[in-house]
């Protein structure tokens, strides 16, 4: 304890000495740029630490002013003042935390590990500040008589409960232990995620024999050759664990042992007993989370997390997931049988394994639907798909996106767009960063550089890892990548169209099991025939995608959905099982996962979409929350029924969705918002039909 305190004090002192060097630090005032965008061309590594320190000092001063205010505690002088208390931290945090995910370096990683416990301590100093909580409590107790708007009521409720859930009502000894837990969790999570990034970057499958490329499309081989050349191995082909490399390899490579090698490397990330091993780290995280929940009066971490979500408790979530499991697993087993039959026809005597699934699924797609992914990829040039997503937003909400040049960016791949409403007013600035690289973690996400608040418009980014251009061939997307682009842009629309008065309620600051509704409903437009005919054009000829191909795409929409739903469900149930634990003493996470999947009856040819040692979602905010994608899938399919009933571009339906969901942020209970749009609670049937399970 004493040693840790000394280290934290030393870190704080080191930060203070750095903070004296503030000349020309762009974070220490509003950005002096058009639209207030981050001046990436001027931001340097040495700016972050002093900016964080100044930001903490500034927030501490602002909070002390709230405490010292002799006026009667009110919404404005307590709750709104707290919401506005951290302008410098907001600026530096918005940039720093996105770059540590999108364009990290060893120096940024080291700095994030150094800063994490200090920032955790700062947050605890606020949430456990008894004088501040007394002010919040005083406002909360008189909430009925204050004449607040619904948004103000929500922010007050959110602030009060946030302090209680952070330990404000605990005795001093339990608060001290909570502080220690939060510090430990802050650094463990960073180490866990960095280990996965290292595992992704360390694995390199070099192929030096052309016959080992059998089955792989020419465009993919060309891309792999460029990757090998960049890695100093010209004349070879390089394949990695990034989705844009691993998935096409599993999908097309005839070489079964190489498919097995890349598949096993992927599913064993963080589980190799080496420097990047995550078993001990995730065990500590799970144990610390349980201890934290129990300190706060909950029996397990999942019930702590879910208390303020739509689902409310673990029982509701588990009932929901187990119900879906009854639909998904039989469909997955039927798919496995079909794939085995296809293998049997080849006469090799091989049994279906997990690394065969993508390969034989692609063969079966061709056999059943006369369709190969390579046949449709030429119609999905990245820029055209992006413009298609922009077109949909324009048709639905009247907004336009115009590319901006000469805006500072953190990497040459990044592009920037100005977003305007139909009346010409600015809605925000939108950044896109679409290609994988060594400093970027896998997956795709939306983030803010600046939150919307009143007349202050947001700065939003989408970060993805799509297939890169190679030579004269542009980036050509798979159907999954097309839907991912529309998905992340749906999140962006949630952030861009928000019309709230307070940062704490604006945009995507909603409960986790509601946040995926705007993103997932946006995916539905991606493959609507009317939309495909706008953006799906052959990258060489400009030919609009023919009706025959559209028909094939639509006919196979429920194809392989047993697999996709089952692997997603398995991960969601694994997440819940880990956080439903009431005793974690001596837990072996790998053995626990194996036992949990066996109890479910998960077939060996399917692994959970994310296994425990590389389950980044449950580190980055989806702990006891990965079920949210399926929960929101019920919402988005039910919601899209409204568009199908009235027309996919029906103005009135779009206006209802915009006004009741996209603009509202967390200014109202999410089920109230949903019913205001739809007129009723969501039904399960549309989701089951969409996934071919009914």
C-alpha positions in Angstrom: 0.0 0.0 0.0 2.7 2.5 1.0 4.9 1.6 -1.9 2.0 2.1 -4.3 1.1 5.4 -2.8 4.7 6.6 -3.1 4.7 5.6 -6.8 1.5 7.5 -7.4 2.8 10.5 -5.6 6.0 10.3 -7.6 4.0 10.1 -10.9 2.0 13.1 -9.9 5.2 15.0 -9.1 6.7 14.0 -12.4 3.6 15.2 -14.2 3.7 18.5 -12.3 7.3 19.1 -13.4 6.2 18.4 -17.0 3.2 20.6 -16.6 5.5 23.6 -16.2 6.5 23.3 -19.8 3.2 24.5 -21.3 4.4 26.9 -24.0 2.6 26.3 -27.2 0.7 23.3 -25.8 -2.5 23.2 -28.1 -4.6 21.4 -25.5 -4.4 24.2 -22.9 -7.0 26.4 -24.7 -9.7 26.0 -27.3 -8.2 24.7 -30.5 -7.3 27.6 -32.7 -8.4 25.9 -35.9 -11.4 26.2 -38.2 -14.3 24.4 -36.6 -12.2 23.7 -33.5 -10.8 20.5 -34.9 -7.7 18.9 -33.2 -4.5 20.4 -34.6 -2.9 17.0 -35.2 0.0 18.7 -37.1 0.9 20.6 -33.9 0.2 18.0 -31.2 3.3 16.3 -29.9 3.9 13.5 -27.5 5.2 15.9 -24.8 1.9 17.8 -24.8 -0.3 15.1 -23.4 1.1 14.6 -19.9 1.1 18.3 -18.9 -2.3 18.8 -20.5 -3.8 16.0 -18.5 -2.2 17.5 -15.4 -3.5 21.0 -16.1 -6.9 19.5 -17.0 -7.1 17.7 -13.6 -6.1 20.9 -11.8 -8.7 22.9 -13.7 -11.4 20.3 -12.9 -10.4 20.3 -9.2 -10.7 24.1 -9.1 -14.1 24.0 -10.8 -15.3 21.4 -8.4 -14.1 23.3 -5.4 -16.0 26.3 -6.7 -19.2 24.2 -6.7 -18.5 23.1 -3.1 -17.7 26.7 -2.0 -20.7 28.2 -3.6 -22.9 29.6 -0.8 -26.0 29.8 -2.9 -28.7 27.1 -2.5 -27.7 24.0 -4.4 -29.5 24.0 -7.8 -29.4 22.1 -11.0 -27.4 24.9 -12.7 -24.8 25.5 -10.0 -24.2 21.8 -9.2 -25.2 19.4 -11.9 -24.7 21.6 -15.0 -21.5 23.0 -13.4 -20.1 19.5 -12.9 -21.1 18.6 -16.5 -19.0 21.6 -17.7 -16.1 21.2 -15.2 -13.5 19.5 -17.5 -12.9 21.4 -20.8 -9.2 20.7 -21.0 -9.5 17.0 -20.0 -12.2 16.7 -22.6 -9.9 18.1 -25.3 -6.8 16.0 -24.5 -8.7 12.9 -23.6 -10.7 12.9 -26.8 -7.5 12.9 -28.8 -5.3 10.7 -26.6 -7.7 7.9 -26.0 -8.6 7.5 -29.7 -5.0 7.6 -30.8 -4.0 4.9 -28.3 -6.5 2.7 -30.2 -6.1 4.0 -33.8 -2.4 5.0 -34.1 -0.5 4.0 -31.0 3.2 3.8 -30.5 5.4 2.3 -27.8 5.7 5.8 -26.3 1.9 6.4 -26.3 1.4 2.9 -24.8 3.9 3.6 -22.1 2.3 7.0 -21.3 -1.2 5.5 -21.2 0.0 2.9 -18.7 1.6 5.7 -16.6 -1.4 7.9 -16.8 -4.1 5.3 -16.2 -3.8 5.0 -12.4 -3.4 8.8 -12.0 -6.5 9.4 -14.0 -8.4 6.7 -12.1 -7.3 8.3 -8.8 -8.5 11.7 -10.1 -11.9 10.2 -11.0 -12.2 8.6 -7.6 -11.3 11.8 -5.9 -14.3 13.4 -7.6 -16.8 10.5 -7.2 -15.8 10.0 -3.5 -15.7 13.7 -2.6 -18.2 13.8 0.2 -18.7 17.6 0.1 -19.5 17.5 -3.6 -21.9 14.5 -3.1 -23.7 16.5 -0.4 -24.4 19.2 -3.0 -25.6 16.6 -5.5 -27.7 14.9 -2.9 -29.3 18.2 -1.9 -30.4 18.9 -5.5 -31.6 15.3 -5.9 -33.8 15.5 -2.8 -35.7 18.5 -4.2 -35.9 17.2 -7.8 -39.7 17.1 -7.8 -40.0 20.9 -7.0 -37.3 22.2 -9.4 -39.4 22.4 -12.6 -36.7 20.6 -14.5 -37.0 19.5 -18.2 -37.0 15.8 -18.9 -33.3 16.0 -20.0 -32.3 17.8 -16.8 -34.1 15.1 -14.8 -32.2 12.4 -16.6 -28.9 14.1 -16.1 -29.6 14.7 -12.4 -30.6 11.0 -12.0 -27.6 9.9 -13.9 -25.2 12.0 -11.9 -26.6 11.0 -8.5 -26.7 7.3 -9.3 -23.3 7.5 -10.9 -21.8 8.8 -7.6 -23.7 6.2 -5.6 -22.5 3.4 -7.9 -19.0 4.8 -7.6 -19.0 4.4 -3.8 -20.1 7.7 -2.5 -22.2 6.1 0.2 -19.5 3.6 1.3 -17.6 3.9 4.6 -14.0 5.2 4.4 -12.3 1.8 4.5 -14.4 0.4 1.6 -13.8 3.6 -0.4 -10.0 3.1 0.1 -10.2 -0.4 -1.2 -12.4 0.7 -4.1 -9.7 3.2 -5.1 -7.1 0.5 -5.1 -9.3 -1.7 -7.3 -10.0 1.0 -9.8 -6.2 1.8 -10.1 -5.4 -1.8 -10.7 -8.2 -2.3 -13.3 -7.1 0.9 -15.2 -3.7 -0.6 -16.0 -4.7 -4.2 -16.3 -7.1 -3.3 -19.1 -4.5 -1.4 -21.1 -2.0 -4.3 -20.8 -4.6 -6.8 -21.8 -5.5 -4.8 -25.0 -1.9 -4.2 -25.9 -1.1 -7.9 -25.6 -3.7 -8.6 -28.2 -2.3 -5.9 -30.5 1.1 -7.4 -30.1 -0.2 -10.9 -30.8 -1.9 -9.6 -34.0 1.3 -7.9 -35.1 3.7 -10.7 -34.2 2.0 -13.4 -36.2 3.3 -13.5 -39.8 2.5 -16.4 -42.1 5.0 -16.1 -45.0 4.3 -18.3 -48.0 7.1 -18.9 -50.5 5.6 -21.6 -52.7 3.0 -20.5 -55.3 1.2 -23.9 -55.0 0.4 -23.0 -51.4 -1.7 -20.1 -52.8 -4.2 -22.5 -54.5 -7.7 -21.2 -54.3 -6.8 -17.6 -53.3 -8.1 -14.8 -55.6 -5.5 -12.9 -57.6 -6.4 -9.6 -55.8 -5.7 -11.2 -52.5 -2.4 -12.7 -53.6 -1.3 -9.3 -54.9 -2.2 -7.7 -51.6 -0.2 -10.4 -49.7 2.8 -9.9 -52.0 2.8 -6.2 -51.2 2.6 -6.9 -47.5 5.6 -9.3 -47.8 7.6 -6.7 -49.7 6.8 -4.1 -47.1 8.1 -6.6 -44.4 11.3 -7.0 -46.3 10.5 -10.4 -47.8 10.0 -9.6 -51.5 9.0 -12.6 -53.6 6.9 -14.1 -50.8 3.3 -13.6 -49.7 2.4 -12.5 -46.2 -0.8 -13.3 -44.3 -1.7 -11.9 -40.9 -4.4 -12.1 -38.2 -6.1 -8.9 -39.2 -9.6 -9.6 -40.5 -8.9 -8.3 -44.0 -6.1 -11.0 -44.3 -7.2 -13.9 -42.1 -10.8 -14.2 -43.2 -10.2 -14.3 -47.0 -7.4 -16.8 -46.3 -9.8 -19.1 -44.4 -12.4 -18.5 -47.0 -10.4 -19.4 -50.1 -7.1 -21.2 -49.3 -7.1 -24.8 -50.5 -4.1 -25.6 -48.3 -5.8 -27.1 -45.2 -2.7 -27.2 -42.9 -2.1 -23.5 -43.5 -5.8 -22.7 -42.8 -5.4 -24.6 -39.5 -2.2 -22.7 -38.6 -3.7 -19.3 -39.1 -7.0 -20.2 -37.4 -5.3 -21.7 -34.3 -3.0 -18.7 -34.1 -6.1 -16.4 -34.0 -8.1 -18.3 -31.4 -5.1 -18.8 -29.1 -4.1 -15.1 -28.9 -3.3 -14.2 -25.3 -3.1 -17.9 -24.4 0.4 -18.9 -25.4 2.3 -18.7 -22.1 4.5 -16.0 -23.5 5.1 -12.3 -22.9 1.6 -11.5 -24.3 -0.2 -14.0 -22.2 -3.6 -12.7 -20.9 -4.8 -15.6 -18.7 -3.5 -14.2 -15.4 -4.6 -10.6 -16.4 -8.2 -11.5 -17.3 -8.4 -13.6 -14.1 -7.3 -10.6 -12.0 -9.8 -8.4 -13.9 -12.7 -10.7 -13.3 -11.8 -11.1 -9.6 -11.3 -7.4 -9.0 -14.6 -6.6 -10.7 -16.4 -9.1 -8.5 -14.8 -7.6 -5.4 -15.9 -4.1 -6.6 -19.5 -5.2 -7.2 -19.6 -6.9 -3.8 -18.2 -3.8 -2.1 -21.1 -1.8 -3.7 -23.7 -4.3 -2.4 -24.2 -6.6 -5.5 -23.9 -10.3 -5.5 -22.0 -10.4 -8.9 -20.5 -7.9 -11.4 -23.2 -8.5 -14.0 -26.0 -7.4 -11.7 -24.0 -4.3 -10.8 -23.5 -3.4 -14.5 -27.0 -4.2 -15.6 -28.8 -2.3 -12.8 -29.1 0.8 -15.0 -29.4 -0.9 -18.4 -32.5 -1.7 -20.3 -32.2 -5.4 -19.2 -31.9 -4.5 -15.5 -30.5 -7.8 -14.3 -28.6 -10.9 -15.2 -31.6 -13.2 -15.1 -33.3 -11.2 -17.8 -30.2 -11.3 -20.0 -29.6 -15.0 -19.5 -33.3 -15.9 -20.2 -33.0 -13.8 -23.4 -29.7 -15.5 -24.5 -30.8 -19.0 -23.7 -34.1 -18.5 -25.6 -32.1 -17.5 -28.7 -29.7 -20.4 -28.2 -32.6 -22.8 -28.7 -33.1 -21.3 -32.2 -29.5 -20.8 -33.2 -27.7 -24.1 -32.2 -30.0 -26.4 -34.2 -29.5 -24.2 -37.3 -25.7 -24.3 -36.8 -25.8 -28.0 -36.4 -27.8 -28.3 -39.7 -25.2 -26.1 -41.4 -22.4 -28.2 -40.1 -24.1 -31.3 -41.5 -24.4 -29.7 -44.9 -20.7 -28.7 -44.9 -19.7 -32.3 -43.9 -21.8 -33.7 -46.8 -19.9 -31.4 -49.1 -16.6 -32.6 -47.7 -17.7 -36.2 -48.1 -18.4 -35.7 -51.8 -14.7 -34.9 -52.2 -13.8 -38.4 -51.0 -10.9 -37.4 -48.8 -12.3 -38.9 -45.7 -11.8 -35.6 -43.8 -14.0 -34.5 -40.9 -15.2 -30.9 -40.6 -13.0 -28.8 -38.3 -13.3 -25.2 -37.2 -10.7 -24.1 -39.8 -12.8 -25.7 -42.6 -16.0 -23.8 -41.9 -15.3 -20.6 -44.0 -13.7 -22.6 -46.8 -16.6 -25.0 -47.3 -19.2 -22.3 -46.6 -17.9 -20.4 -49.6 -18.1 -23.6 -51.7 -21.6 -24.3 -50.4 -22.6 -20.7 -51.2 -21.6 -21.2 -54.8 -23.4 -24.6 -55.0 -26.7 -23.4 -53.4 -26.9 -19.8 -54.8 -24.4 -19.8 -57.7 -22.6 -17.0 -55.9 -19.1 -16.3 -54.8 -17.9 -13.4 -52.7 -15.3 -12.6 -55.4 -18.1 -12.2 -57.9 -19.7 -9.3 -56.0 -16.6 -7.6 -54.5 -15.8 -5.6 -57.7 -19.1 -3.7 -57.1 -18.2 -2.7 -53.6 -15.4 -0.2 -54.1 -14.9 1.5 -50.7 -15.5 5.0 -51.8 -18.7 4.0 -53.5 -19.9 2.2 -50.5 -19.1 5.2 -48.3 -21.0 7.4 -50.7 -23.9 5.0 -50.6 -24.1 5.4 -46.8 -24.0 9.1 -47.2 -26.7 8.9 -49.8 -29.0 7.0 -47.4 -28.4 9.6 -44.7 -29.3 12.4 -47.2 -32.5 10.6 -48.3 -33.6 9.9 -44.7 -32.5 13.0 -42.9 -31.6 15.6 -45.5 -28.0 15.9 -44.5 -25.0 16.3 -46.8 -21.3 15.4 -46.3 -18.6 17.4 -48.1 -15.0 16.4 -48.1 -12.7 19.0 -46.5 -9.1 19.4 -47.6 -6.2 20.9 -45.5 -7.7 19.6 -42.2 -5.0 18.3 -39.9 -5.1 14.5 -39.5 -3.0 12.0 -37.5 -2.4 9.7 -40.5 -2.5 10.1 -44.3 -5.3 7.5 -44.5 -7.7 9.7 -42.6 -10.3 11.8 -44.5 -12.5 14.5 -43.1 -16.0 15.6 -44.0 -18.2 18.6 -43.0 -21.8 17.5 -42.2 -24.6 20.0 -42.8 -28.3 20.0 -42.2 -30.9 20.6 -45.0 -31.0 24.3 -44.1 -27.2 24.6 -44.5 -26.3 24.8 -40.8 -23.4 22.7 -39.6 -24.1 19.5 -37.7 -20.5 18.5 -37.1 -17.2 17.3 -38.5 -16.8 13.6 -39.5 -13.4 11.7 -39.7 -13.0 8.3 -41.4 -10.0 6.0 -40.9 -10.6 2.8 -42.8 -7.4 0.7 -43.2 -5.5 -1.6 -40.9 -2.0 -0.9 -39.7 0.4 -2.0 -37.0 -0.6 0.8 -34.6 -4.3 0.2 -34.8 -6.2 -2.4 -32.9 -8.5 -4.7 -34.8 -12.2 -4.2 -35.3 -14.2 -1.0 -36.0 -15.6 1.7 -33.8 -17.0 5.2 -33.5 -15.6 7.8 -31.2 -15.8 11.5 -30.3 -13.1 14.2 -30.4 -15.7 16.6 -29.1 -19.2 15.9 -27.6 -22.2 17.8 -28.8 -23.6 20.3 -26.2 -26.2 23.0 -26.9 -24.9 25.0 -29.9 -21.4 23.2 -29.8 -21.4 20.7 -32.6 -19.6 17.3 -32.3 -16.4 16.0 -33.9 -17.0 12.3 -34.7 -14.7 9.6 -36.1 -15.2 6.1 -37.6 -12.2 3.8 -37.4 -12.2 0.5 -39.2 -9.8 -2.1 -40.7 -11.0 -2.8 -44.3 -9.2 -4.4 -47.2 -6.5 -2.0 -48.4 -6.0 -0.9 -52.0 -3.2 -2.8 -53.9 -1.5 -1.4 -57.0 -4.2 -0.3 -59.5 -6.9 -2.2 -57.6 -8.9 0.0 -55.1 -10.2 -1.2 -51.8 -12.9 -3.7 -52.6 -15.1 -4.7 -49.7 -16.8 -7.9 -48.7 -20.5 -7.9 -47.8 -19.5 -8.1 -44.1 -17.3 -5.0 -44.6 -20.1 -3.2 -46.4 -22.4 -3.8 -43.5 -19.7 -2.8 -41.0 -19.2 0.6 -42.8 -23.0 1.2 -42.7 -23.0 0.1 -39.0 -20.3 2.4 -37.8 -21.8 5.3 -39.8 -25.0 4.6 -38.0 -23.1 5.2 -34.7 -21.7 8.4 -36.3 -25.3 9.6 -37.2 -26.3 9.1 -33.5 -23.4 11.3 -32.6 -23.9 13.9 -35.3 -27.6 14.4 -35.2 -27.9 14.6 -31.4 -29.7 17.8 -30.1 -29.1 17.8 -26.4 -28.2 20.6 -23.9 -25.6 18.6 -21.8 -22.6 16.5 -22.6 -23.6 13.9 -20.2 -26.8 13.1 -22.1 -25.8 13.8 -25.7 -25.2 11.5 -28.6 -24.1 8.0 -27.8 -24.0 8.5 -24.0 -26.8 6.1 -23.7 -27.1 2.7 -22.0 -25.1 0.0 -23.6 -28.0 -2.2 -24.7 -29.6 0.7 -26.6 -26.5 2.2 -28.2 -26.4 -0.4 -31.0 -29.9 0.4 -32.3 -28.8 3.3 -34.5 -25.8 1.4 -35.9 -27.6 -1.9 -36.5 -30.7 -0.4 -38.1 -28.5 1.5 -40.5 -27.1 -1.8 -41.8 -30.5 -2.7 -43.3 -30.2 -0.1 -46.0 -26.9 -1.5 -47.3 -28.4 -4.4 -49.2 -31.8 -2.9 -50.2 -32.1 -3.2 -54.0 -33.0 0.5 -54.4 -29.8 1.5 -52.5 -27.5 -1.1 -54.1 -28.4 0.4 -57.5 -27.2 3.8 -56.3 -23.7 2.9 -55.0 -22.8 -0.7 -56.1 -21.0 0.0 -59.4 -18.2 -2.1 -60.9 -14.9 -0.4 -60.1 -13.6 -1.0 -63.7 -16.6 -0.5 -65.9 -18.9 1.6 -63.8 -21.7 -0.9 -64.5 -24.5 -0.8 -61.9 -24.8 -4.2 -60.1 -27.2 -6.3 -62.2 -30.5 -7.6 -60.8 -29.3 -11.2 -61.1 -26.5 -10.5 -58.5 -28.8 -8.5 -56.3 -31.2 -11.4 -56.3 -28.4 -13.8 -55.3 -27.3 -11.5 -52.5 -30.9 -11.3 -51.1 -31.5 -15.0 -51.5 -28.5 -15.9 -49.4 -29.0 -13.3 -46.6 -30.0 -16.0 -44.1 -27.2 -18.3 -45.3 -24.7 -19.3 -42.5 -26.8 -17.4 -40.0 -26.7 -20.4 -37.7 -23.0 -20.2 -37.4 -22.9 -16.4 -37.1 -25.6 -16.2 -34.5 -24.2 -19.2 -32.5 -20.7 -17.8 -32.3 -22.0 -14.4 -31.3 -24.3 -16.0 -28.7 -21.5 -18.2 -27.3 -19.4 -15.1 -26.7 -22.3 -13.2 -25.1 -23.0 -16.1 -22.8 -19.3 -16.5 -22.0 -19.2 -12.8 -21.1 -22.2 -13.2 -18.8 -21.0 -16.4 -17.2 -17.6 -14.8 -16.3 -19.4 -11.8 -14.7 -22.2 -13.9 -13.1 -19.5 -15.6 -10.9 -19.9 -15.1 -7.2 -16.6 -16.7 -6.3 -13.5 -16.4 -8.6 -10.9 -17.9 -6.2 -8.4 -19.9 -8.2 -10.2 -19.6 -11.5 -8.6 -21.0 -14.6 -10.3 -19.0 -17.3 -9.4 -21.3 -20.1 -10.7 -24.4 -18.3 -13.8 -22.4 -17.2 -14.5 -21.4 -20.8 -14.2 -24.9 -22.0 -16.6 -26.2 -19.3 -19.1 -23.4 -20.0 -19.1 -24.1 -23.8 -19.5 -27.9 -23.2 -22.5 -27.3 -20.9 -24.0 -25.2 -23.7 -23.5 -28.0 -26.2 -21.5 -25.8 -28.5 -20.2 -27.9 -31.4 -16.4 -28.1 -31.7 -16.5 -26.7 -35.2 -17.5 -23.3 -33.8 -15.6 -21.2 -31.2 -17.1 -18.2 -29.4 -16.6 -15.1 -31.6 -14.3 -13.9 -28.9 -12.5 -16.2 -26.5 -11.7 -15.1 -23.0 -8.0 -14.3 -23.6 -8.7 -11.9 -26.5 -12.2 -10.7 -25.6 -11.4 -7.0 -26.0 -15.0 -5.9 -25.8 -15.3 -6.9 -22.2 -12.3 -4.8 -21.4 -13.4 -1.8 -23.4 -16.9 -1.2 -22.0 -18.9 -4.3 -22.9 -18.3 -6.3 -19.7 -21.6 -8.1 -19.0 -22.7 -6.2 -22.0 -21.8 -8.1 -25.1 -25.4 -9.4 -25.2 -26.2 -5.8 -26.3 -25.7 -6.6 -30.0 -28.4 -9.2 -29.9 -30.7 -7.2 -27.6 -30.4 -4.3 -30.0 -30.9 -6.7 -32.9 -34.4 -7.2 -31.7 -34.9 -3.5 -31.6 -33.4 -2.7 -35.0 -35.3 -5.5 -36.9 -38.6 -4.4 -35.3 -37.8 -0.7 -36.0 -36.9 -1.4 -39.7 -40.3 -3.0 -40.0 -41.7 0.5 -39.7 -39.7 1.6 -42.7 -40.7 -1.5 -44.7 -44.4 -0.8 -43.9 -44.2 2.8 -45.1 -41.3 2.8 -47.5 -37.6 2.6 -46.8 -37.2 6.3 -47.4 -40.5 7.4 -45.9 -39.9 11.0 -44.6 -42.4 10.7 -41.8 -40.9 7.5 -40.4 -37.4 8.9 -40.8 -38.4 12.0 -38.9 -39.9 10.0 -36.1 -36.7 7.9 -35.8 -34.5 11.0 -35.9 -36.6 13.0 -33.4 -37.2 10.1 -30.9 -33.9 8.2 -31.1 -31.0 10.0 -33.0 -31.6 13.5 -31.6 -32.5 12.5 -28.0 -29.3 10.9 -26.7 -29.9 9.9 -23.1 -32.4 12.6 -22.4 -35.2 10.0 -21.8 -35.6 6.4 -20.8 -34.6 4.3 -23.9 -37.8 2.2 -23.9 -39.9 5.4 -23.8 -37.9 6.7 -26.8 -38.4 3.5 -28.6 -42.1 3.4 -28.0 -42.4 7.1 -29.0 -41.0 6.1 -32.3 -42.6 2.7 -32.9 -45.8 3.0 -30.9 -45.2 -0.3 -29.0 -42.5 -2.4 -27.4 -40.3 -4.4 -29.9 -41.3 -7.9 -31.0 -38.8 -10.8 -31.4 -40.2 -12.3 -34.6 -38.7 -9.8 -37.1 -35.2 -10.6 -35.7 -35.8 -14.4 -35.9 -37.0 -14.1 -39.5 -34.1 -11.8 -40.5 -31.7 -14.5 -39.2 -33.6 -17.3 -40.9 -34.7 -19.0 -37.7 -38.4 -18.7 -38.1 
